[in-house]
Amino acid sequence: MGKSDQDLSTQIAQVLREAILTGQLMVDERLPSEAELAETHGVSRPTIREALKRLAAQSLIRTKRGAAGGAFVNQLRYEDAYRDQITTSTLLLSMNAIDFETACEARFALERACLPLATQRRTPDHLARMRAEIAAQGQEGLSDEGFCASDVAFHRAMVDAAGNPVLSYQLAGAVEAMQPLMNMITFTARNRSEIITRHQYLTDALEGNDTARAEAEVDLLRDYTIKLGQDVKAQRDERSAG
């Protein structure tokens, strides 16, 4: 029994994907035409078209119309990949029912890894972004949603202070996927002033190039967040038992 067109398009897309990732097809290089690819792989043009759609959905290629058109290899940037990383991390956490402490442990361990670089490479702009979020968090009447958004923005600036786009990309899921989920669980129980204080001390540590102090502050935030999660769970269990 022969393979379905869908199976074939998936297989061809994988072959082309590997060619792009290994450098056999270079950035901005034009792929062979649909007719050429169909002949090479012994399939129909609609099957090739479907394979190209799969590559385009992964941002690996772009298409251009006209006489000089065709499919070209994209230059994928870290900034463009952030959204996919966040979406994937969010789905993994929600669909696999990762427990709160596991997610918390992972997130803070990843953030902590940035601190030796962040304390050395932070710029006045990074510090200004962090202090602006601290000021926003202390505003009277700030909604829970607003506080959560500012909390994420603060940690995003801290991660970016490491000055390493690979780390920033890898941590996009930790900061912008894990943290909002944690906030949803703990926002009713947390003390904003406690978090703001930790943020202030953490920013001071980065400004003073003090890695040990920065790591200690992140550890305190981790411990506080885990305790919040435990308290919320205990309250829910108590209500359920009642």
FENRA-V295157 format. One record per pair of residues at least 12 apart in sequence whose C-alpha atoms are under 7 Angstrom apart, sorted by the first residue. I is the first residue (numbers start at 1). J is the second residue. Records with the same first field share a line. If there is no record, write none. Layout:
I->J / J
//
This chain:
5->47
9->47 / 48 / 50 / 51
10->51
12->51
13->51 / 52 / 54 / 55
26->73
27->73 / 74 / 75
28->72 / 73 / 74
29->72 / 73
30->70 / 71 / 72 / 73
31->71 / 72
33->70
34->48 / 49
59->74 / 76
60->73 / 74 / 76
61->73 / 74
62->74
78->165 / 169
82->169 / 172
85->172 / 173
86->172 / 173 / 176 / 177
89->173 / 177
90->177 / 178
100->229
101->226
103->178
104->222 / 226
107->174 / 178
108->218 / 222
110->171
111->159
112->215 / 218
114->159 / 162
115->162 / 211 / 214 / 215
116->211
117->162
118->161 / 162 / 206
119->206 / 207 / 209 / 210 / 211
120->209
121->161 / 162 / 163
122->161 / 162
123->161
126->157 / 161
127->203
129->157
130->154 / 157 / 203
133->150 / 154
134->196 / 199
137->150 / 196
144->187
148->180 / 183
152->175 / 176 / 179
155->175
156->175
185->229
186->228 / 229 / 232
189->228 / 232
190->228
198->217 / 221
201->217
202->214 / 217
//
